[in-house]
Amino acid sequence: MKTLEFKLQLNKAQSQQVDSWLDVQRWVWNEGLALLKDFEAQRTYNKHDKAYAPCCPIPWEYHWEKDDAGR
């Protein structure tokens, strides 16, 4: 595989803008990792299936409401 490498010659304003973009990307990455860790921590062992299954710590119910067309 061939790769090309370019050296950017940025002025101060451009450099600050790129740094702010990288900060945002770093934040998004870290938040995603934190969500994955939380999700993994909320798994339970299902004895019936003999496997780990995700669970939600907050009980919730899904209510299906039909629209006026009766679908």
mmCIF file as Biopython writes it, N, C-alpha, C and O atoms, coordinates in Angstrom:
data_model
#
loop_
_atom_site.group_PDB
_atom_site.id
_atom_site.type_symbol
_atom_site.label_atom_id
_atom_site.label_alt_id
_atom_site.label_comp_id
_atom_site.label_asym_id
_atom_site.label_entity_id
_atom_site.label_seq_id
_atom_site.pdbx_PDB_ins_code
_atom_site.Cartn_x
_atom_site.Cartn_y
_atom_site.Cartn_z
_atom_site.occupancy
_atom_site.B_iso_or_equiv
_atom_site.auth_seq_id
_atom_site.auth_asym_id
_atom_site.pdbx_PDB_model_num
ATOM 1   N N  . MET A ? 1  ? 0.843   -1.166  0.000  1.0 0.0 1  A 1 
ATOM 2   C CA . MET A ? 1  ? 0.000   0.000   0.000  1.0 0.0 1  A 1 
ATOM 3   C C  . MET A ? 1  ? 0.895   1.239   0.000  1.0 0.0 1  A 1 
ATOM 4   O O  . MET A ? 1  ? 1.848   1.336   0.773  1.0 0.0 1  A 1 
ATOM 5   N N  . LYS A ? 2  ? 0.573   2.160   -0.864 1.0 0.0 2  A 1 
ATOM 6   C CA . LYS A ? 2  ? 1.306   3.419   -0.920 1.0 0.0 2  A 1 
ATOM 7   C C  . LYS A ? 2  ? 0.559   4.477   -0.126 1.0 0.0 2  A 1 
ATOM 8   O O  . LYS A ? 2  ? -0.672  4.512   -0.115 1.0 0.0 2  A 1 
ATOM 9   N N  . THR A ? 3  ? 1.301   5.318   0.523  1.0 0.0 3  A 1 
ATOM 10  C CA . THR A ? 3  ? 0.697   6.437   1.246  1.0 0.0 3  A 1 
ATOM 11  C C  . THR A ? 3  ? 1.412   7.717   0.871  1.0 0.0 3  A 1 
ATOM 12  O O  . THR A ? 3  ? 2.589   7.715   0.511  1.0 0.0 3  A 1 
ATOM 13  N N  . LEU A ? 4  ? 0.689   8.788   0.962  1.0 0.0 4  A 1 
ATOM 14  C CA . LEU A ? 4  ? 1.262   10.103  0.725  1.0 0.0 4  A 1 
ATOM 15  C C  . LEU A ? 4  ? 1.198   10.890  2.014  1.0 0.0 4  A 1 
ATOM 16  O O  . LEU A ? 4  ? 0.230   10.780  2.766  1.0 0.0 4  A 1 
ATOM 17  N N  . GLU A ? 5  ? 2.214   11.675  2.272  1.0 0.0 5  A 1 
ATOM 18  C CA . GLU A ? 5  ? 2.240   12.493  3.470  1.0 0.0 5  A 1 
ATOM 19  C C  . GLU A ? 5  ? 2.440   13.937  3.054  1.0 0.0 5  A 1 
ATOM 20  O O  . GLU A ? 5  ? 3.325   14.254  2.258  1.0 0.0 5  A 1 
ATOM 21  N N  . PHE A ? 6  ? 1.608   14.804  3.601  1.0 0.0 6  A 1 
ATOM 22  C CA . PHE A ? 6  ? 1.687   16.219  3.294  1.0 0.0 6  A 1 
ATOM 23  C C  . PHE A ? 6  ? 1.961   16.995  4.570  1.0 0.0 6  A 1 
ATOM 24  O O  . PHE A ? 6  ? 1.396   16.682  5.618  1.0 0.0 6  A 1 
ATOM 25  N N  . LYS A ? 7  ? 2.800   17.977  4.498  1.0 0.0 7  A 1 
ATOM 26  C CA . LYS A ? 7  ? 3.070   18.858  5.625  1.0 0.0 7  A 1 
ATOM 27  C C  . LYS A ? 7  ? 2.251   20.122  5.415  1.0 0.0 7  A 1 
ATOM 28  O O  . LYS A ? 7  ? 2.408   20.822  4.414  1.0 0.0 7  A 1 
ATOM 29  N N  . LEU A ? 8  ? 1.370   20.405  6.379  1.0 0.0 8  A 1 
ATOM 30  C CA . LEU A ? 8  ? 0.555   21.607  6.291  1.0 0.0 8  A 1 
ATOM 31  C C  . LEU A ? 8  ? 1.315   22.788  6.868  1.0 0.0 8  A 1 
ATOM 32  O O  . LEU A ? 8  ? 1.968   22.674  7.905  1.0 0.0 8  A 1 
ATOM 33  N N  . GLN A ? 9  ? 1.223   23.904  6.198  1.0 0.0 9  A 1 
ATOM 34  C CA . GLN A ? 9  ? 1.837   25.135  6.679  1.0 0.0 9  A 1 
ATOM 35  C C  . GLN A ? 9  ? 0.693   26.069  7.065  1.0 0.0 9  A 1 
ATOM 36  O O  . GLN A ? 9  ? 0.208   26.853  6.249  1.0 0.0 9  A 1 
ATOM 37  N N  . LEU A ? 10 ? 0.276   25.969  8.322  1.0 0.0 10 A 1 
ATOM 38  C CA . LEU A ? 10 ? -0.884  26.713  8.789  1.0 0.0 10 A 1 
ATOM 39  C C  . LEU A ? 10 ? -0.460  27.996  9.490  1.0 0.0 10 A 1 
ATOM 40  O O  . LEU A ? 10 ? 0.581   28.055  10.145 1.0 0.0 10 A 1 
ATOM 41  N N  . ASN A ? 11 ? -1.295  29.022  9.337  1.0 0.0 11 A 1 
ATOM 42  C CA . ASN A ? 11 ? -1.046  30.219  10.128 1.0 0.0 11 A 1 
ATOM 43  C C  . ASN A ? 11 ? -1.646  30.005  11.519 1.0 0.0 11 A 1 
ATOM 44  O O  . ASN A ? 11 ? -2.203  28.940  11.789 1.0 0.0 11 A 1 
ATOM 45  N N  . LYS A ? 12 ? -1.542  30.988  12.393 1.0 0.0 12 A 1 
ATOM 46  C CA . LYS A ? 12 ? -1.970  30.821  13.776 1.0 0.0 12 A 1 
ATOM 47  C C  . LYS A ? 12 ? -3.479  30.555  13.884 1.0 0.0 12 A 1 
ATOM 48  O O  . LYS A ? 12 ? -3.898  29.687  14.650 1.0 0.0 12 A 1 
ATOM 49  N N  . ALA A ? 13 ? -4.283  31.286  13.132 1.0 0.0 13 A 1 
ATOM 50  C CA . ALA A ? 13 ? -5.735  31.102  13.185 1.0 0.0 13 A 1 
ATOM 51  C C  . ALA A ? 13 ? -6.127  29.703  12.699 1.0 0.0 13 A 1 
ATOM 52  O O  . ALA A ? 13 ? -6.971  29.045  13.308 1.0 0.0 13 A 1 
ATOM 53  N N  . GLN A ? 14 ? -5.518  29.257  11.612 1.0 0.0 14 A 1 
ATOM 54  C CA . GLN A ? 14 ? -5.819  27.930  11.086 1.0 0.0 14 A 1 
ATOM 55  C C  . GLN A ? 14 ? -5.390  26.848  12.075 1.0 0.0 14 A 1 
ATOM 56  O O  . GLN A ? 14 ? -6.097  25.859  12.266 1.0 0.0 14 A 1 
ATOM 57  N N  . SER A ? 15 ? -4.242  27.039  12.693 1.0 0.0 15 A 1 
ATOM 58  C CA . SER A ? 15 ? -3.748  26.083  13.675 1.0 0.0 15 A 1 
ATOM 59  C C  . SER A ? 15 ? -4.692  25.986  14.869 1.0 0.0 15 A 1 
ATOM 60  O O  . SER A ? 15 ? -4.957  24.891  15.365 1.0 0.0 15 A 1 
ATOM 61  N N  . GLN A ? 16 ? -5.194  27.117  15.327 1.0 0.0 16 A 1 
ATOM 62  C CA . GLN A ? 16 ? -6.143  27.115  16.435 1.0 0.0 16 A 1 
ATOM 63  C C  . GLN A ? 16 ? -7.446  26.422  16.039 1.0 0.0 16 A 1 
ATOM 64  O O  . GLN A ? 16 ? -8.039  25.707  16.847 1.0 0.0 16 A 1 
ATOM 65  N N  . GLN A ? 17 ? -7.888  26.628  14.809 1.0 0.0 17 A 1 
ATOM 66  C CA . GLN A ? 17 ? -9.115  25.979  14.335 1.0 0.0 17 A 1 
ATOM 67  C C  . GLN A ? 17 ? -8.941  24.468  14.278 1.0 0.0 17 A 1 
ATOM 68  O O  . GLN A ? 17 ? -9.827  23.728  14.705 1.0 0.0 17 A 1 
ATOM 69  N N  . VAL A ? 18 ? -7.819  24.005  13.760 1.0 0.0 18 A 1 
ATOM 70  C CA . VAL A ? 18 ? -7.557  22.564  13.691 1.0 0.0 18 A 1 
ATOM 71  C C  . VAL A ? 18 ? -7.469  21.980  15.103 1.0 0.0 18 A 1 
ATOM 72  O O  . VAL A ? 18 ? -7.976  20.886  15.352 1.0 0.0 18 A 1 
ATOM 73  N N  . ASP A ? 19 ? -6.835  22.694  16.018 1.0 0.0 19 A 1 
ATOM 74  C CA . ASP A ? 19 ? -6.744  22.234  17.404 1.0 0.0 19 A 1 
ATOM 75  C C  . ASP A ? 19 ? -8.128  22.124  18.038 1.0 0.0 19 A 1 
ATOM 76  O O  . ASP A ? 19 ? -8.392  21.176  18.778 1.0 0.0 19 A 1 
ATOM 77  N N  . SER A ? 20 ? -9.005  23.070  17.762 1.0 0.0 20 A 1 
ATOM 78  C CA . SER A ? 20 ? -10.359 22.993  18.322 1.0 0.0 20 A 1 
ATOM 79  C C  . SER A ? 20 ? -11.120 21.807  17.733 1.0 0.0 20 A 1 
ATOM 80  O O  . SER A ? 20 ? -11.871 21.147  18.452 1.0 0.0 20 A 1 
ATOM 81  N N  . TRP A ? 21 ? -10.944 21.521  16.439 1.0 0.0 21 A 1 
ATOM 82  C CA . TRP A ? 21 ? -11.577 20.351  15.828 1.0 0.0 21 A 1 
ATOM 83  C C  . TRP A ? 21 ? -11.072 19.066  16.483 1.0 0.0 21 A 1 
ATOM 84  O O  . TRP A ? 21 ? -11.852 18.156  16.765 1.0 0.0 21 A 1 
ATOM 85  N N  . LEU A ? 22 ? -9.776  18.999  16.720 1.0 0.0 22 A 1 
ATOM 86  C CA . LEU A ? 22 ? -9.210  17.805  17.349 1.0 0.0 22 A 1 
ATOM 87  C C  . LEU A ? 22 ? -9.714  17.644  18.775 1.0 0.0 22 A 1 
ATOM 88  O O  . LEU A ? 22 ? -9.937  16.521  19.226 1.0 0.0 22 A 1 
ATOM 89  N N  . ASP A ? 23 ? -9.897  18.751  19.492 1.0 0.0 23 A 1 
ATOM 90  C CA . ASP A ? 23 ? -10.451 18.678  20.840 1.0 0.0 23 A 1 
ATOM 91  C C  . ASP A ? 23 ? -11.868 18.117  20.821 1.0 0.0 23 A 1 
ATOM 92  O O  . ASP A ? 23 ? -12.228 17.294  21.663 1.0 0.0 23 A 1 
ATOM 93  N N  . VAL A ? 24 ? -12.667 18.561  19.861 1.0 0.0 24 A 1 
ATOM 94  C CA . VAL A ? 24 ? -14.040 18.059  19.738 1.0 0.0 24 A 1 
ATOM 95  C C  . VAL A ? 24 ? -14.025 16.575  19.394 1.0 0.0 24 A 1 
ATOM 96  O O  . VAL A ? 24 ? -14.785 15.798  19.971 1.0 0.0 24 A 1 
ATOM 97  N N  . GLN A ? 25 ? -13.174 16.178  18.466 1.0 0.0 25 A 1 
ATOM 98  C CA . GLN A ? 25 ? -13.093 14.771  18.088 1.0 0.0 25 A 1 
ATOM 99  C C  . GLN A ? 25 ? -12.634 13.916  19.267 1.0 0.0 25 A 1 
ATOM 100 O O  . GLN A ? 25 ? -13.139 12.810  19.459 1.0 0.0 25 A 1 
ATOM 101 N N  . ARG A ? 26 ? -11.701 14.405  20.044 1.0 0.0 26 A 1 
ATOM 102 C CA . ARG A ? 26 ? -11.228 13.682  21.222 1.0 0.0 26 A 1 
ATOM 103 C C  . ARG A ? 26 ? -12.365 13.513  22.232 1.0 0.0 26 A 1 
ATOM 104 O O  . ARG A ? 26 ? -12.528 12.445  22.821 1.0 0.0 26 A 1 
ATOM 105 N N  . TRP A ? 27 ? -13.156 14.586  22.427 1.0 0.0 27 A 1 
ATOM 106 C CA . TRP A ? 27 ? -14.281 14.524  23.355 1.0 0.0 27 A 1 
ATOM 107 C C  . TRP A ? 27 ? -15.311 13.490  22.898 1.0 0.0 27 A 1 
ATOM 108 O O  . TRP A ? 27 ? -15.799 12.696  23.703 1.0 0.0 27 A 1 
ATOM 109 N N  . VAL A ? 28 ? -15.639 13.504  21.597 1.0 0.0 28 A 1 
ATOM 110 C CA . VAL A ? 28 ? -16.621 12.550  21.058 1.0 0.0 28 A 1 
ATOM 111 C C  . VAL A ? 28 ? -16.112 11.120  21.238 1.0 0.0 28 A 1 
ATOM 112 O O  . VAL A ? 28 ? -16.875 10.239  21.634 1.0 0.0 28 A 1 
ATOM 113 N N  . TRP A ? 29 ? -14.847 10.885  20.957 1.0 0.0 29 A 1 
ATOM 114 C CA . TRP A ? 29 ? -14.253 9.552   21.099 1.0 0.0 29 A 1 
ATOM 115 C C  . TRP A ? 29 ? -14.337 9.082   22.552 1.0 0.0 29 A 1 
ATOM 116 O O  . TRP A ? 29 ? -14.742 7.951   22.820 1.0 0.0 29 A 1 
ATOM 117 N N  . ASN A ? 30 ? -13.954 9.955   23.487 1.0 0.0 30 A 1 
ATOM 118 C CA . ASN A ? 30 ? -13.970 9.587   24.898 1.0 0.0 30 A 1 
ATOM 119 C C  . ASN A ? 30 ? -15.388 9.354   25.407 1.0 0.0 30 A 1 
ATOM 120 O O  . ASN A ? 30 ? -15.610 8.448   26.211 1.0 0.0 30 A 1 
ATOM 121 N N  . GLU A ? 31 ? -16.350 10.154  24.953 1.0 0.0 31 A 1 
ATOM 122 C CA . GLU A ? 31 ? -17.742 9.934   25.341 1.0 0.0 31 A 1 
ATOM 123 C C  . GLU A ? 31 ? -18.250 8.591   24.810 1.0 0.0 31 A 1 
ATOM 124 O O  . GLU A ? 31 ? -18.960 7.867   25.509 1.0 0.0 31 A 1 
ATOM 125 N N  . GLY A ? 32 ? -17.882 8.269   23.577 1.0 0.0 32 A 1 
ATOM 126 C CA . GLY A ? 32 ? -18.272 6.978   23.010 1.0 0.0 32 A 1 
ATOM 127 C C  . GLY A ? 32 ? -17.686 5.821   23.799 1.0 0.0 32 A 1 
ATOM 128 O O  . GLY A ? 32 ? -18.372 4.831   24.051 1.0 0.0 32 A 1 
ATOM 129 N N  . LEU A ? 33 ? -16.425 5.935   24.190 1.0 0.0 33 A 1 
ATOM 130 C CA . LEU A ? 33 ? -15.802 4.890   24.997 1.0 0.0 33 A 1 
ATOM 131 C C  . LEU A ? 33 ? -16.490 4.761   26.355 1.0 0.0 33 A 1 
ATOM 132 O O  . LEU A ? 33 ? -16.697 3.652   26.846 1.0 0.0 33 A 1 
ATOM 133 N N  . ALA A ? 34 ? -16.842 5.891   26.958 1.0 0.0 34 A 1 
ATOM 134 C CA . ALA A ? 34 ? -17.530 5.859   28.249 1.0 0.0 34 A 1 
ATOM 135 C C  . ALA A ? 34 ? -18.896 5.181   28.114 1.0 0.0 34 A 1 
ATOM 136 O O  . ALA A ? 34 ? -19.291 4.407   28.986 1.0 0.0 34 A 1 
ATOM 137 N N  . LEU A ? 35 ? -19.612 5.466   27.033 1.0 0.0 35 A 1 
ATOM 138 C CA . LEU A ? 35 ? -20.906 4.824   26.813 1.0 0.0 35 A 1 
ATOM 139 C C  . LEU A ? 35 ? -20.752 3.317   26.620 1.0 0.0 35 A 1 
ATOM 140 O O  . LEU A ? 35 ? -21.562 2.537   27.120 1.0 0.0 35 A 1 
ATOM 141 N N  . LEU A ? 36 ? -19.715 2.912   25.897 1.0 0.0 36 A 1 
ATOM 142 C CA . LEU A ? 36 ? -19.476 1.478   25.718 1.0 0.0 36 A 1 
ATOM 143 C C  . LEU A ? 36 ? -19.152 0.802   27.044 1.0 0.0 36 A 1 
ATOM 144 O O  . LEU A ? 36 ? -19.627 -0.301  27.311 1.0 0.0 36 A 1 
ATOM 145 N N  . LYS A ? 37 ? -18.342 1.461   27.880 1.0 0.0 37 A 1 
ATOM 146 C CA . LYS A ? 37 ? -18.015 0.898   29.186 1.0 0.0 37 A 1 
ATOM 147 C C  . LYS A ? 37 ? -19.266 0.777   30.048 1.0 0.0 37 A 1 
ATOM 148 O O  . LYS A ? 37 ? -19.449 -0.230  30.732 1.0 0.0 37 A 1 
ATOM 149 N N  . ASP A ? 38 ? -20.129 1.793   30.023 1.0 0.0 38 A 1 
ATOM 150 C CA . ASP A ? 38 ? -21.380 1.725   30.777 1.0 0.0 38 A 1 
ATOM 151 C C  . ASP A ? 38 ? -22.264 0.592   30.269 1.0 0.0 38 A 1 
ATOM 152 O O  . ASP A ? 38 ? -22.867 -0.133  31.060 1.0 0.0 38 A 1 
ATOM 153 N N  . PHE A ? 39 ? -22.339 0.442   28.957 1.0 0.0 39 A 1 
ATOM 154 C CA . PHE A ? 39 ? -23.149 -0.614  28.368 1.0 0.0 39 A 1 
ATOM 155 C C  . PHE A ? 39 ? -22.628 -1.986  28.794 1.0 0.0 39 A 1 
ATOM 156 O O  . PHE A ? 39 ? -23.409 -2.864  29.161 1.0 0.0 39 A 1 
ATOM 157 N N  . GLU A ? 40 ? -21.309 -2.168  28.744 1.0 0.0 40 A 1 
ATOM 158 C CA . GLU A ? 40 ? -20.716 -3.445  29.130 1.0 0.0 40 A 1 
ATOM 159 C C  . GLU A ? 40 ? -20.953 -3.734  30.610 1.0 0.0 40 A 1 
ATOM 160 O O  . GLU A ? 40 ? -21.133 -4.890  30.993 1.0 0.0 40 A 1 
ATOM 161 N N  . ALA A ? 41 ? -20.953 -2.695  31.441 1.0 0.0 41 A 1 
ATOM 162 C CA . ALA A ? 41 ? -21.161 -2.878  32.876 1.0 0.0 41 A 1 
ATOM 163 C C  . ALA A ? 41 ? -22.598 -3.269  33.187 1.0 0.0 41 A 1 
ATOM 164 O O  . ALA A ? 41 ? -22.867 -3.794  34.267 1.0 0.0 41 A 1 
ATOM 165 N N  . GLN A ? 42 ? -23.520 -3.028  32.275 1.0 0.0 42 A 1 
ATOM 166 C CA . GLN A ? 42 ? -24.934 -3.299  32.519 1.0 0.0 42 A 1 
ATOM 167 C C  . GLN A ? 42 ? -25.396 -4.611  31.889 1.0 0.0 42 A 1 
ATOM 168 O O  . GLN A ? 42 ? -26.592 -4.822  31.690 1.0 0.0 42 A 1 
ATOM 169 N N  . ARG A ? 43 ? -24.457 -5.481  31.580 1.0 0.0 43 A 1 
ATOM 170 C CA . ARG A ? 43 ? -24.839 -6.780  31.032 1.0 0.0 43 A 1 
ATOM 171 C C  . ARG A ? 43 ? -25.142 -7.741  32.174 1.0 0.0 43 A 1 
ATOM 172 O O  . ARG A ? 43 ? -24.561 -7.634  33.254 1.0 0.0 43 A 1 
ATOM 173 N N  . THR A ? 44 ? -26.037 -8.663  31.936 1.0 0.0 44 A 1 
ATOM 174 C CA . THR A ? 44 ? -26.342 -9.694  32.921 1.0 0.0 44 A 1 
ATOM 175 C C  . THR A ? 44 ? -26.228 -11.059 32.251 1.0 0.0 44 A 1 
ATOM 176 O O  . THR A ? 44 ? -26.325 -11.187 31.030 1.0 0.0 44 A 1 
ATOM 177 N N  . TYR A ? 45 ? -26.022 -12.067 33.081 1.0 0.0 45 A 1 
ATOM 178 C CA . TYR A ? 45 ? -25.921 -13.423 32.567 1.0 0.0 45 A 1 
ATOM 179 C C  . TYR A ? 45 ? -27.311 -14.040 32.499 1.0 0.0 45 A 1 
ATOM 180 O O  . TYR A ? 45 ? -28.000 -14.138 33.514 1.0 0.0 45 A 1 
ATOM 181 N N  . ASN A ? 46 ? -27.717 -14.449 31.322 1.0 0.0 46 A 1 
ATOM 182 C CA . ASN A ? 46 ? -29.021 -15.070 31.108 1.0 0.0 46 A 1 
ATOM 183 C C  . ASN A ? 46 ? -28.842 -16.583 31.242 1.0 0.0 46 A 1 
ATOM 184 O O  . ASN A ? 46 ? -28.210 -17.214 30.395 1.0 0.0 46 A 1 
ATOM 185 N N  . LYS A ? 47 ? -29.398 -17.160 32.305 1.0 0.0 47 A 1 
ATOM 186 C CA . LYS A ? 47 ? -29.216 -18.597 32.556 1.0 0.0 47 A 1 
ATOM 187 C C  . LYS A ? 47 ? -29.906 -19.449 31.497 1.0 0.0 47 A 1 
ATOM 188 O O  . LYS A ? 47 ? -29.439 -20.543 31.180 1.0 0.0 47 A 1 
ATOM 189 N N  . HIS A ? 48 ? -31.014 -18.958 30.949 1.0 0.0 48 A 1 
ATOM 190 C CA . HIS A ? 48 ? -31.747 -19.728 29.951 1.0 0.0 48 A 1 
ATOM 191 C C  . HIS A ? 48 ? -30.933 -19.886 28.671 1.0 0.0 48 A 1 
ATOM 192 O O  . HIS A ? 48 ? -30.790 -20.994 28.154 1.0 0.0 48 A 1 
ATOM 193 N N  . ASP A ? 49 ? -30.403 -18.784 28.163 1.0 0.0 49 A 1 
ATOM 194 C CA . ASP A ? 49 ? -29.618 -18.819 26.920 1.0 0.0 49 A 1 
ATOM 195 C C  . ASP A ? 49 ? -28.148 -19.120 27.170 1.0 0.0 49 A 1 
ATOM 196 O O  . ASP A ? 49 ? -27.396 -19.378 26.229 1.0 0.0 49 A 1 
ATOM 197 N N  . LYS A ? 50 ? -27.733 -19.090 28.439 1.0 0.0 50 A 1 
ATOM 198 C CA . LYS A ? 50 ? -26.337 -19.294 28.829 1.0 0.0 50 A 1 
ATOM 199 C C  . LYS A ? 50 ? -25.420 -18.329 28.087 1.0 0.0 50 A 1 
ATOM 200 O O  . LYS A ? 50 ? -24.404 -18.718 27.511 1.0 0.0 50 A 1 
ATOM 201 N N  . ALA A ? 51 ? -25.810 -17.061 28.121 1.0 0.0 51 A 1 
ATOM 202 C CA . ALA A ? 51 ? -25.033 -16.016 27.465 1.0 0.0 51 A 1 
ATOM 203 C C  . ALA A ? 51 ? -25.275 -14.708 28.199 1.0 0.0 51 A 1 
ATOM 204 O O  . ALA A ? 51 ? -26.219 -14.573 28.977 1.0 0.0 51 A 1 
ATOM 205 N N  . TYR A ? 52 ? -24.403 -13.755 27.933 1.0 0.0 52 A 1 
ATOM 206 C CA . TYR A ? 52 ? -24.585 -12.432 28.506 1.0 0.0 52 A 1 
ATOM 207 C C  . TYR A ? 52 ? -25.570 -11.643 27.651 1.0 0.0 52 A 1 
ATOM 208 O O  . TYR A ? 52 ? -25.526 -11.695 26.422 1.0 0.0 52 A 1 
ATOM 209 N N  . ALA A ? 53 ? -26.450 -10.921 28.314 1.0 0.0 53 A 1 
ATOM 210 C CA . ALA A ? 53 ? -27.438 -10.114 27.609 1.0 0.0 53 A 1 
ATOM 211 C C  . ALA A ? 53 ? -27.419 -8.702  28.178 1.0 0.0 53 A 1 
ATOM 212 O O  . ALA A ? 53 ? -27.259 -8.526  29.386 1.0 0.0 53 A 1 
ATOM 213 N N  . PRO A ? 54 ? -27.580 -7.695  27.328 1.0 0.0 54 A 1 
ATOM 214 C CA . PRO A ? 54 ? -27.623 -6.326  27.864 1.0 0.0 54 A 1 
ATOM 215 C C  . PRO A ? 54 ? -28.916 -6.105  28.637 1.0 0.0 54 A 1 
ATOM 216 O O  . PRO A ? 54 ? -29.960 -6.672  28.315 1.0 0.0 54 A 1 
ATOM 217 N N  . CYS A ? 55 ? -28.823 -5.285  29.640 1.0 0.0 55 A 1 
ATOM 218 C CA . CYS A ? 55 ? -30.018 -4.931  30.391 1.0 0.0 55 A 1 
ATOM 219 C C  . CYS A ? 55 ? -30.007 -3.427  30.638 1.0 0.0 55 A 1 
ATOM 220 O O  . CYS A ? 55 ? -28.977 -2.765  30.518 1.0 0.0 55 A 1 
ATOM 221 N N  . CYS A ? 56 ? -31.143 -2.925  30.976 1.0 0.0 56 A 1 
ATOM 222 C CA . CYS A ? 56 ? -31.278 -1.496  31.217 1.0 0.0 56 A 1 
ATOM 223 C C  . CYS A ? 56 ? -31.546 -1.293  32.703 1.0 0.0 56 A 1 
ATOM 224 O O  . CYS A ? 56 ? -32.447 -1.931  33.248 1.0 0.0 56 A 1 
ATOM 225 N N  . PRO A ? 57 ? -30.789 -0.419  33.378 1.0 0.0 57 A 1 
ATOM 226 C CA . PRO A ? 57 ? -31.013 -0.225  34.805 1.0 0.0 57 A 1 
ATOM 227 C C  . PRO A ? 57 ? -32.311 0.524   35.114 1.0 0.0 57 A 1 
ATOM 228 O O  . PRO A ? 57 ? -32.773 0.516   36.255 1.0 0.0 57 A 1 
ATOM 229 N N  . ILE A ? 58 ? -32.892 1.159   34.122 1.0 0.0 58 A 1 
ATOM 230 C CA . ILE A ? 58 ? -34.116 1.916   34.308 1.0 0.0 58 A 1 
ATOM 231 C C  . ILE A ? 58 ? -35.264 1.120   33.689 1.0 0.0 58 A 1 
ATOM 232 O O  . ILE A ? 58 ? -35.250 0.862   32.485 1.0 0.0 58 A 1 
ATOM 233 N N  . PRO A ? 59 ? -36.265 0.722   34.497 1.0 0.0 59 A 1 
ATOM 234 C CA . PRO A ? 59 ? -37.383 -0.021  33.902 1.0 0.0 59 A 1 
ATOM 235 C C  . PRO A ? 59 ? -38.181 0.870   32.954 1.0 0.0 59 A 1 
ATOM 236 O O  . PRO A ? 59 ? -38.440 2.035   33.256 1.0 0.0 59 A 1 
ATOM 237 N N  . TRP A ? 60 ? -38.564 0.323   31.823 1.0 0.0 60 A 1 
ATOM 238 C CA . TRP A ? 60 ? -39.334 1.092   30.853 1.0 0.0 60 A 1 
ATOM 239 C C  . TRP A ? 60 ? -40.271 0.154   30.122 1.0 0.0 60 A 1 
ATOM 240 O O  . TRP A ? 60 ? -40.056 -1.058  30.082 1.0 0.0 60 A 1 
ATOM 241 N N  . GLU A ? 61 ? -41.296 0.722   29.554 1.0 0.0 61 A 1 
ATOM 242 C CA . GLU A ? 61 ? -42.259 -0.035  28.763 1.0 0.0 61 A 1 
ATOM 243 C C  . GLU A ? 61 ? -42.464 0.676   27.437 1.0 0.0 61 A 1 
ATOM 244 O O  . GLU A ? 61 ? -42.354 1.899   27.342 1.0 0.0 61 A 1 
ATOM 245 N N  . TYR A ? 62 ? -42.761 -0.110  26.424 1.0 0.0 62 A 1 
ATOM 246 C CA . TYR A ? 62 ? -43.027 0.449   25.111 1.0 0.0 62 A 1 
ATOM 247 C C  . TYR A ? 62 ? -44.517 0.346   24.851 1.0 0.0 62 A 1 
ATOM 248 O O  . TYR A ? 62 ? -45.074 -0.750  24.902 1.0 0.0 62 A 1 
ATOM 249 N N  . HIS A ? 63 ? -45.167 1.448   24.578 1.0 0.0 63 A 1 
ATOM 250 C CA . HIS A ? 63 ? -46.593 1.463   24.292 1.0 0.0 63 A 1 
ATOM 251 C C  . HIS A ? 63 ? -46.799 1.746   22.810 1.0 0.0 63 A 1 
ATOM 252 O O  . HIS A ? 63 ? -46.361 2.773   22.291 1.0 0.0 63 A 1 
ATOM 253 N N  . TRP A ? 64 ? -47.470 0.823   22.145 1.0 0.0 64 A 1 
ATOM 254 C CA . TRP A ? 64 ? -47.731 0.985   20.726 1.0 0.0 64 A 1 
ATOM 255 C C  . TRP A ? 64 ? -49.090 1.641   20.563 1.0 0.0 64 A 1 
ATOM 256 O O  . TRP A ? 64 ? -50.100 1.115   21.032 1.0 0.0 64 A 1 
ATOM 257 N N  . GLU A ? 65 ? -49.118 2.783   19.902 1.0 0.0 65 A 1 
ATOM 258 C CA . GLU A ? 65 ? -50.375 3.470   19.660 1.0 0.0 65 A 1 
ATOM 259 C C  . GLU A ? 65 ? -50.655 3.469   18.171 1.0 0.0 65 A 1 
ATOM 260 O O  . GLU A ? 65 ? -49.817 3.879   17.369 1.0 0.0 65 A 1 
ATOM 261 N N  . LYS A ? 66 ? -51.854 2.999   17.805 1.0 0.0 66 A 1 
ATOM 262 C CA . LYS A ? 66 ? -52.233 2.990   16.399 1.0 0.0 66 A 1 
ATOM 263 C C  . LYS A ? 66 ? -52.636 4.389   15.990 1.0 0.0 66 A 1 
ATOM 264 O O  . LYS A ? 66 ? -53.220 5.134   16.777 1.0 0.0 66 A 1 
ATOM 265 N N  . ASP A ? 67 ? -52.323 4.741   14.755 1.0 0.0 67 A 1 
ATOM 266 C CA . ASP A ? 67 ? -52.730 6.071   14.271 1.0 0.0 67 A 1 
ATOM 267 C C  . ASP A ? 67 ? -54.180 6.010   13.798 1.0 0.0 67 A 1 
ATOM 268 O O  . ASP A ? 67 ? -54.818 4.959   13.875 1.0 0.0 67 A 1 
ATOM 269 N N  . ASP A ? 68 ? -54.689 7.111   13.320 1.0 0.0 68 A 1 
ATOM 270 C CA . ASP A ? 68 ? -56.087 7.224   12.923 1.0 0.0 68 A 1 
ATOM 271 C C  . ASP A ? 68 ? -56.449 6.305   11.758 1.0 0.0 68 A 1 
ATOM 272 O O  . ASP A ? 68 ? -57.609 5.915   11.626 1.0 0.0 68 A 1 
ATOM 273 N N  . ALA A ? 69 ? -55.481 5.950   10.910 1.0 0.0 69 A 1 
ATOM 274 C CA . ALA A ? 69 ? -55.756 5.107   9.758  1.0 0.0 69 A 1 
ATOM 275 C C  . ALA A ? 69 ? -55.903 3.639   10.165 1.0 0.0 69 A 1 
ATOM 276 O O  . ALA A ? 69 ? -56.288 2.808   9.342  1.0 0.0 69 A 1 
ATOM 277 N N  . GLY A ? 70 ? -55.599 3.307   11.440 1.0 0.0 70 A 1 
ATOM 278 C CA . GLY A ? 70 ? -55.764 1.944   11.902 1.0 0.0 70 A 1 
ATOM 279 C C  . GLY A ? 70 ? -54.619 1.030   11.529 1.0 0.0 70 A 1 
ATOM 280 O O  . GLY A ? 70 ? -54.775 -0.191  11.521 1.0 0.0 70 A 1 
ATOM 281 N N  . ARG A ? 71 ? -53.477 1.603   11.223 1.0 0.0 71 A 1 
ATOM 282 C CA . ARG A ? 71 ? -52.315 0.786   10.869 1.0 0.0 71 A 1 
ATOM 283 C C  . ARG A ? 71 ? -51.687 0.200   12.081 1.0 0.0 71 A 1 
ATOM 284 O O  . ARG A ? 71 ? -50.694 -0.519  11.975 1.0 0.0 71 A 1 
#
